[in-house]
């Protein structure tokens, strides 16, 4: 039995998933979709990467003649746009929506692997990392919405948020009410309206962060 187990490990190690080392854009292309990469510049200087899947595989190359309704997908905590395209097309929200006729936009928030650029700062600057979900709601999401609408030509879009992405949308629409008219409908997955009920590792990290900040402010 042990020998069979070891043989299984060897075969598993040799059968590497080709997507393992791919970026989200490369994953999208891997499955036969068109993809565009756009920079979203926020009012406070962050340069975020936003991916666009302008059409599904069946209509590849034909998107210029048909305006598709735009939809923006915003990932959760400790994630990036990979979360929406990491599975095969039939189980990846980004590709499902593209095949369903939407103009799909995938945002990478500040601080993620694809959100580590700034007009005046580098990731080595402590000021780069001094941001919160409030900043994401005030700057990142609105800038992404404006960029997506400018690219698509529509006056409003659909919004899908996951976890942190839901809290950001709630904050944005409360703090910047002018964006209510730019969001046609919101679909919130694992919605988070307050951090009070968060449990597990995220709760521990928030507790440690609060204590560390208190020490620094002494």
C-alpha positions as CSV (number, residue, x, y, z in Angstrom):
1,X,0.0,0.0,0.0
2,X,2.8,2.4,0.8
3,X,4.5,1.7,-2.5
4,X,1.2,2.4,-4.4
5,X,0.9,5.6,-2.4
6,X,4.4,6.7,-3.3
7,X,3.9,5.8,-7.0
8,X,0.7,8.0,-6.9
9,X,2.7,10.9,-5.5
10,X,5.2,10.6,-8.3
11,X,2.6,10.7,-11.0
12,X,0.7,13.5,-9.3
13,X,3.9,15.6,-9.1
14,X,4.7,15.0,-12.8
15,X,1.2,16.0,-13.9
16,X,1.6,19.7,-13.3
17,X,-1.4,21.9,-14.1
18,X,-0.4,24.3,-16.9
19,X,-2.3,27.1,-15.2
20,X,-0.3,26.8,-12.0
21,X,2.2,29.5,-13.1
22,X,-0.1,31.5,-15.3
23,X,-1.4,35.0,-14.6
24,X,-5.2,35.6,-14.8
25,X,-4.8,37.1,-18.3
26,X,-2.9,34.0,-19.4
27,X,-5.5,31.7,-17.9
28,X,-8.2,33.5,-19.9
29,X,-6.2,33.2,-23.2
30,X,-5.5,29.5,-22.3
31,X,-9.2,28.7,-22.5
32,X,-9.6,30.5,-25.9
33,X,-11.0,33.9,-24.9
34,X,-9.9,37.4,-25.9
35,X,-8.5,39.5,-23.1
36,X,-7.5,43.1,-22.6
37,X,-5.4,44.6,-19.8
38,X,-6.2,48.1,-18.7
39,X,-4.7,50.4,-16.1
40,X,-7.1,52.0,-13.7
41,X,-5.5,55.1,-12.1
42,X,-7.2,56.2,-8.8
43,X,-7.5,59.7,-7.5
44,X,-4.8,59.0,-4.8
45,X,-2.3,57.7,-7.4
46,X,-2.6,53.9,-7.3
47,X,-2.4,52.1,-10.7
48,X,-4.6,49.0,-10.7
49,X,-4.7,46.3,-13.3
50,X,-8.2,45.6,-14.7
51,X,-8.8,42.7,-17.2
52,X,-11.5,42.8,-19.8
53,X,-13.1,39.8,-21.5
54,X,-15.0,41.6,-24.3
55,X,-16.8,38.6,-25.6
56,X,-17.4,34.8,-25.3
57,X,-15.6,32.1,-27.3
58,X,-18.5,31.7,-29.7
59,X,-18.5,35.4,-30.7
60,X,-14.7,35.9,-30.5
61,X,-13.6,38.7,-32.8
62,X,-17.2,39.9,-33.3
63,X,-17.5,42.1,-30.3
64,X,-16.9,45.3,-32.2
65,X,-20.3,45.1,-33.9
66,X,-22.3,44.4,-30.8
67,X,-22.4,46.4,-27.6
68,X,-22.6,44.1,-24.6
69,X,-23.8,45.1,-21.1
70,X,-20.8,45.7,-18.9
71,X,-20.3,43.8,-15.6
72,X,-17.6,44.4,-13.0
73,X,-16.3,41.6,-10.8
74,X,-14.5,42.6,-7.5
75,X,-12.7,39.9,-5.6
76,X,-12.5,39.1,-1.9
77,X,-9.9,39.5,0.9
78,X,-6.5,38.0,0.2
79,X,-7.5,37.3,-3.5
80,X,-7.2,38.9,-6.9
81,X,-9.0,38.5,-10.2
82,X,-7.6,34.9,-10.4
83,X,-10.6,33.9,-8.2
84,X,-13.0,34.5,-11.1
85,X,-11.1,32.6,-13.9
86,X,-9.1,29.9,-12.1
87,X,-11.4,27.0,-13.0
88,X,-12.5,25.7,-16.4
89,X,-14.8,27.9,-18.4
90,X,-18.0,26.1,-17.3
91,X,-17.2,26.9,-13.6
92,X,-15.4,30.2,-13.8
93,X,-17.7,33.3,-13.3
94,X,-15.7,35.5,-15.6
95,X,-15.9,33.2,-18.5
96,X,-19.5,32.1,-17.8
97,X,-20.6,35.7,-18.0
98,X,-18.6,36.4,-21.2
99,X,-20.2,33.4,-22.9
100,X,-23.6,34.7,-21.6
101,X,-23.1,37.9,-23.5
102,X,-21.6,40.3,-21.0
103,X,-18.6,42.6,-21.4
104,X,-16.7,41.4,-18.4
105,X,-14.3,43.5,-16.3
106,X,-12.1,41.9,-13.5
107,X,-10.6,44.4,-11.1
108,X,-7.4,43.8,-9.0
109,X,-7.6,45.9,-5.9
110,X,-4.7,47.9,-4.4
111,X,-2.1,45.8,-2.5
112,X,-2.8,42.6,-4.5
113,X,-0.3,40.9,-6.8
114,X,-1.6,43.0,-9.7
115,X,-2.2,46.2,-7.7
116,X,1.2,47.1,-6.6
117,X,1.9,50.2,-8.7
118,X,1.6,53.8,-7.8
119,X,2.4,57.1,-9.6
120,X,4.7,58.4,-6.9
121,X,5.4,55.5,-4.5
122,X,6.9,52.0,-4.6
123,X,6.1,49.0,-2.5
124,X,9.2,49.7,-0.5
125,X,7.6,52.9,0.8
126,X,5.6,52.6,4.0
127,X,3.1,55.1,2.7
128,X,2.2,52.8,-0.1
129,X,0.7,50.3,2.4
130,X,-1.2,52.8,4.5
131,X,-4.6,52.1,3.1
132,X,-7.9,50.5,4.2
133,X,-11.1,49.2,2.8
134,X,-12.4,52.8,3.1
135,X,-9.8,53.8,0.5
136,X,-10.7,51.0,-1.8
137,X,-14.3,52.1,-1.6
138,X,-13.5,55.8,-2.1
139,X,-11.0,55.4,-4.8
140,X,-10.6,51.9,-6.3
141,X,-14.1,50.8,-7.1
142,X,-15.3,54.2,-8.4
143,X,-12.2,54.5,-10.7
144,X,-12.8,51.0,-12.0
145,X,-16.5,51.7,-12.7
146,X,-15.6,54.9,-14.6
147,X,-12.9,53.1,-16.6
148,X,-15.3,50.2,-17.5
149,X,-18.0,52.5,-18.6
150,X,-15.6,54.6,-20.7
151,X,-14.4,51.5,-22.5
152,X,-17.9,50.0,-23.0
153,X,-19.8,53.2,-23.7
154,X,-22.7,52.4,-21.4
155,X,-24.0,54.7,-18.6
156,X,-24.3,52.0,-16.0
157,X,-23.1,48.5,-15.2
158,X,-23.7,45.4,-13.2
159,X,-21.6,44.7,-10.2
160,X,-20.7,41.4,-8.6
161,X,-18.7,41.5,-5.4
162,X,-17.3,38.7,-3.3
163,X,-16.8,39.0,0.4
164,X,-14.5,42.1,0.7
165,X,-15.8,43.2,-2.7
166,X,-19.3,43.4,-1.2
167,X,-18.3,45.6,1.7
168,X,-16.5,47.9,-0.7
169,X,-19.6,48.3,-2.8
170,X,-21.8,49.1,0.3
171,X,-19.2,51.7,1.5
172,X,-18.8,53.2,-2.0
173,X,-22.5,53.7,-2.6
174,X,-22.9,55.3,0.9
175,X,-19.9,57.5,0.7
176,X,-20.1,58.4,-3.0
177,X,-23.9,58.4,-3.7
178,X,-23.4,59.7,-7.2
179,X,-22.3,56.2,-8.1
180,X,-25.7,54.7,-7.4
181,X,-26.8,55.8,-10.9
182,X,-23.8,54.1,-12.4
183,X,-24.6,50.7,-10.9
184,X,-27.6,49.1,-12.6
185,X,-27.7,46.2,-10.2
186,X,-25.5,44.6,-7.5
187,X,-25.1,40.9,-6.8
188,X,-23.2,40.2,-3.6
189,X,-21.6,36.8,-2.8
190,X,-20.8,36.1,0.8
191,X,-21.8,39.7,1.7
192,X,-20.0,41.4,4.5
193,X,-21.6,44.5,6.0
194,X,-19.5,44.7,9.2
195,X,-16.3,43.1,10.5
196,X,-18.0,42.4,13.9
197,X,-19.0,38.9,12.9
198,X,-15.8,37.9,11.1
199,X,-14.3,34.7,12.6
200,X,-11.2,32.6,12.1
201,X,-7.8,33.8,10.7
202,X,-9.1,37.2,9.4
203,X,-10.4,38.0,12.8
204,X,-7.1,37.2,14.4
205,X,-5.2,39.3,11.8
206,X,-7.5,42.3,12.5
207,X,-6.9,41.9,16.2
208,X,-3.1,41.8,15.8
209,X,-3.3,44.7,13.4
210,X,-5.2,46.8,15.9
211,X,-2.8,46.0,18.7
212,X,0.2,46.7,16.6
213,X,-1.2,50.1,15.4
214,X,-1.9,51.0,19.1
215,X,1.7,50.2,20.0
216,X,3.0,52.4,17.1
217,X,0.8,55.3,18.2
218,X,2.1,55.3,21.8
